Amino acid sequence: MRRVKFVIPAKRPVPGPVFERVAEALLQRRRLHMRYLTRGRRAVSERDVSPQRLVHYRSTWYLDAWCHQRERLLRFALDAIESAQVLDDKARDIPMRQVQAEMDAGYGIYAGGQPQWAVLRFDAQAALWASREQWHPEQQGRWLGAPGDSAWELRLPYVDETELVMDVLRQGPEVQVIEPASLRERVRQRHAAAAALYDASPATAPVAE
Protein backbone atom coordinates (compact mmCIF):
# COMPACT_ATOMS: atom_id res chain seq x y z
CA MET A 1 0.00 0.00 0.00
CA ARG A 2 2.99 2.34 0.44
CA ARG A 3 3.51 2.14 -3.34
CA VAL A 4 -0.07 2.96 -4.30
CA LYS A 5 -1.46 6.43 -3.69
CA PHE A 6 -5.05 7.64 -4.03
CA VAL A 7 -5.69 11.35 -4.57
CA ILE A 8 -9.32 12.39 -4.03
CA PRO A 9 -9.79 16.13 -4.66
CA ALA A 10 -12.89 18.10 -3.67
CA LYS A 11 -14.18 15.30 -1.46
CA ARG A 12 -17.48 15.99 0.34
CA PRO A 13 -17.42 13.84 3.48
CA VAL A 14 -20.60 12.19 4.78
CA PRO A 15 -21.16 11.93 8.56
CA GLY A 16 -20.74 8.32 9.67
CA PRO A 17 -24.18 7.95 11.32
CA VAL A 18 -25.93 9.24 8.18
CA PHE A 19 -24.09 6.81 5.91
CA GLU A 20 -24.79 3.90 8.27
CA ARG A 21 -28.54 4.59 8.41
CA VAL A 22 -28.81 5.06 4.65
CA ALA A 23 -26.95 1.78 4.06
CA GLU A 24 -29.06 0.01 6.68
CA ALA A 25 -32.32 1.15 5.08
CA LEU A 26 -31.04 0.19 1.63
CA LEU A 27 -29.89 -3.31 2.57
CA GLN A 28 -32.83 -4.12 4.85
CA ARG A 29 -35.32 -2.74 2.29
CA ARG A 30 -36.84 -0.25 4.74
CA ARG A 31 -38.06 3.27 4.23
CA LEU A 32 -35.89 6.14 5.37
CA HIS A 33 -37.06 9.39 6.96
CA MET A 34 -34.61 12.22 6.42
CA ARG A 35 -34.14 15.91 6.85
CA TYR A 36 -32.68 17.12 3.54
CA LEU A 37 -31.10 20.38 2.41
CA THR A 38 -31.83 21.28 -1.21
CA ARG A 39 -28.88 23.58 -1.91
CA GLY A 40 -30.26 25.11 -5.08
CA ARG A 41 -33.27 26.49 -3.20
CA ARG A 42 -31.52 26.73 0.17
CA ALA A 43 -34.52 24.94 1.63
CA VAL A 44 -34.73 22.14 4.20
CA SER A 45 -37.50 19.54 3.93
CA GLU A 46 -38.64 16.36 5.69
CA ARG A 47 -38.95 13.37 3.36
CA ASP A 48 -39.79 9.68 3.46
CA VAL A 49 -37.97 7.74 0.75
CA SER A 50 -37.52 4.15 -0.39
CA PRO A 51 -33.79 3.64 -1.10
CA GLN A 52 -32.98 1.88 -4.39
CA ARG A 53 -29.18 2.13 -4.75
CA LEU A 54 -26.09 4.02 -3.61
CA VAL A 55 -24.00 5.84 -6.23
CA HIS A 56 -20.39 6.98 -5.75
CA TYR A 57 -19.54 9.65 -8.31
CA ARG A 58 -16.60 12.05 -8.38
CA SER A 59 -15.70 11.51 -4.72
CA THR A 60 -19.29 12.07 -3.58
CA TRP A 61 -21.98 9.64 -2.41
CA TYR A 62 -25.55 9.83 -3.72
CA LEU A 63 -28.75 7.90 -2.98
CA ASP A 64 -31.22 7.03 -5.73
CA ALA A 65 -34.57 6.66 -4.00
CA TRP A 66 -38.32 6.76 -4.53
CA CYS A 67 -39.55 9.95 -2.86
CA HIS A 68 -43.00 9.37 -1.34
CA GLN A 69 -43.68 13.12 -1.20
CA ARG A 70 -42.90 13.74 -4.88
CA GLU A 71 -44.01 10.27 -6.07
CA ARG A 72 -40.98 9.83 -8.33
CA LEU A 73 -37.37 8.69 -8.39
CA LEU A 74 -34.92 11.32 -7.20
CA ARG A 75 -31.19 11.50 -6.50
CA PHE A 76 -30.04 12.82 -3.11
CA ALA A 77 -26.52 13.85 -2.07
CA LEU A 78 -25.66 12.11 1.19
CA ASP A 79 -23.66 15.07 2.47
CA ALA A 80 -26.87 17.16 2.22
CA ILE A 81 -28.77 14.82 4.56
CA GLU A 82 -28.88 16.57 7.92
CA SER A 83 -30.46 13.65 9.81
CA ALA A 84 -31.79 10.19 8.94
CA GLN A 85 -33.97 7.56 10.62
CA VAL A 86 -34.73 4.03 9.45
CA LEU A 87 -38.47 3.33 9.54
CA ASP A 88 -40.30 0.05 10.10
CA ASP A 89 -42.24 0.40 6.84
CA LYS A 90 -41.04 -1.71 3.94
CA ALA A 91 -39.41 0.16 1.08
CA ARG A 92 -41.15 0.40 -2.26
CA ASP A 93 -39.12 -1.65 -4.72
CA ILE A 94 -38.59 -0.15 -8.18
CA PRO A 95 -37.26 -2.49 -10.90
CA MET A 96 -33.56 -1.80 -11.37
CA ARG A 97 -34.07 -1.48 -15.11
CA GLN A 98 -36.45 1.42 -14.45
CA VAL A 99 -33.99 3.01 -12.02
CA GLN A 100 -31.21 2.77 -14.59
CA ALA A 101 -33.40 4.06 -17.42
CA GLU A 102 -34.57 7.10 -15.48
CA MET A 103 -31.41 7.96 -13.56
CA ASP A 104 -28.58 7.10 -15.96
CA ALA A 105 -29.77 8.65 -19.23
CA GLY A 106 -28.34 12.13 -18.73
CA TYR A 107 -24.79 13.44 -18.39
CA GLY A 108 -23.03 13.14 -15.06
CA ILE A 109 -25.01 13.12 -11.86
CA TYR A 110 -28.07 14.97 -13.18
CA ALA A 111 -30.96 12.60 -13.88
CA GLY A 112 -34.56 12.60 -15.04
CA GLY A 113 -36.14 14.29 -18.02
CA GLN A 114 -35.77 13.91 -21.75
CA PRO A 115 -32.14 13.76 -22.94
CA GLN A 116 -30.85 15.93 -25.76
CA TRP A 117 -27.57 15.58 -27.61
CA ALA A 118 -24.52 17.83 -27.43
CA VAL A 119 -21.81 17.96 -30.08
CA LEU A 120 -18.31 18.98 -28.94
CA ARG A 121 -15.26 19.50 -31.13
CA PHE A 122 -11.74 19.11 -29.70
CA ASP A 123 -8.81 20.63 -31.56
CA ALA A 124 -5.96 18.45 -32.80
CA GLN A 125 -3.85 19.14 -29.71
CA ALA A 126 -6.52 17.86 -27.30
CA ALA A 127 -7.99 15.23 -29.62
CA LEU A 128 -5.40 12.57 -28.75
CA TRP A 129 -6.56 12.57 -25.13
CA ALA A 130 -10.24 13.29 -25.77
CA SER A 131 -10.57 10.34 -28.16
CA ARG A 132 -9.62 8.00 -25.30
CA GLU A 133 -11.86 9.54 -22.65
CA GLN A 134 -15.33 8.35 -21.72
CA TRP A 135 -17.63 11.25 -20.94
CA HIS A 136 -20.79 9.13 -21.18
CA PRO A 137 -21.46 5.40 -21.79
CA GLU A 138 -23.56 6.21 -24.87
CA GLN A 139 -21.21 8.77 -26.41
CA GLN A 140 -20.32 8.70 -30.10
CA GLY A 141 -16.97 9.97 -31.38
CA ARG A 142 -15.26 10.36 -34.75
CA TRP A 143 -12.14 11.86 -36.28
CA LEU A 144 -12.77 14.79 -38.63
CA GLY A 145 -9.66 13.95 -40.66
CA ALA A 146 -6.69 11.66 -40.34
CA PRO A 147 -6.82 9.80 -37.00
CA GLY A 148 -4.41 11.29 -34.50
CA ASP A 149 -3.76 14.38 -36.62
CA SER A 150 -7.13 16.18 -36.76
CA ALA A 151 -10.04 17.38 -34.65
CA TRP A 152 -12.15 14.93 -32.66
CA GLU A 153 -15.94 15.27 -32.57
CA LEU A 154 -17.84 13.94 -29.58
CA ARG A 155 -21.63 13.48 -29.35
CA LEU A 156 -23.20 12.72 -25.98
CA PRO A 157 -26.61 12.94 -24.27
CA TYR A 158 -27.43 15.22 -21.37
CA VAL A 159 -30.52 16.21 -19.41
CA ASP A 160 -29.29 19.14 -17.32
CA GLU A 161 -26.52 21.32 -18.78
CA THR A 162 -24.97 22.32 -15.43
CA GLU A 163 -22.29 19.65 -15.12
CA LEU A 164 -21.61 19.45 -18.84
CA VAL A 165 -20.97 23.20 -18.96
CA MET A 166 -18.47 22.91 -16.09
CA ASP A 167 -16.60 20.08 -17.81
CA VAL A 168 -16.45 21.96 -21.12
CA LEU A 169 -15.13 25.07 -19.35
CA ARG A 170 -12.31 23.00 -17.82
CA GLN A 171 -11.04 22.26 -21.35
CA GLY A 172 -10.49 25.96 -22.05
CA PRO A 173 -9.86 26.90 -25.71
CA GLU A 174 -9.21 23.30 -26.77
CA VAL A 175 -12.89 22.46 -27.21
CA GLN A 176 -15.94 24.24 -28.56
CA VAL A 177 -19.62 23.42 -28.41
CA ILE A 178 -21.05 22.96 -31.90
CA GLU A 179 -24.65 22.28 -30.89
CA PRO A 180 -27.21 22.80 -29.53
CA ALA A 181 -27.23 26.58 -29.75
CA SER A 182 -28.51 26.95 -26.16
CA LEU A 183 -25.56 25.02 -24.74
CA ARG A 184 -23.12 26.87 -26.96
CA GLU A 185 -24.49 30.22 -25.75
CA ARG A 186 -24.34 29.14 -22.10
CA VAL A 187 -20.67 28.22 -22.40
CA ARG A 188 -19.95 31.48 -24.25
CA GLN A 189 -21.58 33.46 -21.44
CA ARG A 190 -19.55 31.70 -18.77
CA HIS A 191 -16.30 32.27 -20.68
CA ALA A 192 -17.20 35.95 -21.12
CA ALA A 193 -18.01 36.33 -17.42
CA ALA A 194 -14.68 34.73 -16.47
CA ALA A 195 -12.76 36.96 -18.90
CA ALA A 196 -14.48 40.03 -17.47
CA LEU A 197 -12.96 39.30 -14.06
CA TYR A 198 -9.50 39.79 -15.56
CA ASP A 199 -10.43 42.90 -17.54
CA ALA A 200 -11.09 44.79 -14.32
CA SER A 201 -8.56 45.67 -11.62
CA PRO A 202 -8.38 43.09 -8.83
CA ALA A 203 -10.18 43.99 -5.64
CA THR A 204 -7.91 45.40 -2.94
CA ALA A 205 -8.27 43.74 0.43
CA PRO A 206 -8.41 46.06 3.48
CA VAL A 207 -5.15 46.28 5.41
CA ALA A 208 -5.36 45.51 9.12
CA GLU A 209 -3.88 48.19 11.34
Protein Blocks (a to p, Z undefined) as FASTA:
>chain_A
ZZpccddehiacddfklmmmmmmmmmnopacddddddfklopacddddddfbdcdeehia
cdddddfklopaddddfklpmbdcddfbdcddddfklmmmmmmmmghjbggdjddddddd
ddfklmmmmmmpcfbfkbccddfbdehiaccddddddfblklmmmmmmmnmmmbccfbdf
klmmmmmmmmmmmmmmmmpccddddddZZ
